[in-house]
Amino acid sequence: MKLLQEAKKSNKQAYIDLVNKYNHIFYKAARIYFSSDKDVYTVLEHALSKAFRDPCYQRFDGSAYAR
């Protein structure tokens, strides 16, 4: 939880640590929808970037994704 709080405060190292810690879960989830590694990594890069740059997505309670 501390990593998430720090990442939301634009702590670059916390963001990197958070992504590294859960990378395998993100990958498996994206792999369900995309068959090529290239597509999976493109989607992950876009989603993770957006999650930490768009204030709407920084709520992390699920409601931001129900647009």
Buried (B, 14 or more C-beta within 10 A) or exposed (E): EEBEEBBBEEBEEBBEBBBEEEEEEBEEBBBEEBEEEEEBEEBBEEEBEEBBEEEEBEEEEEEBEEE
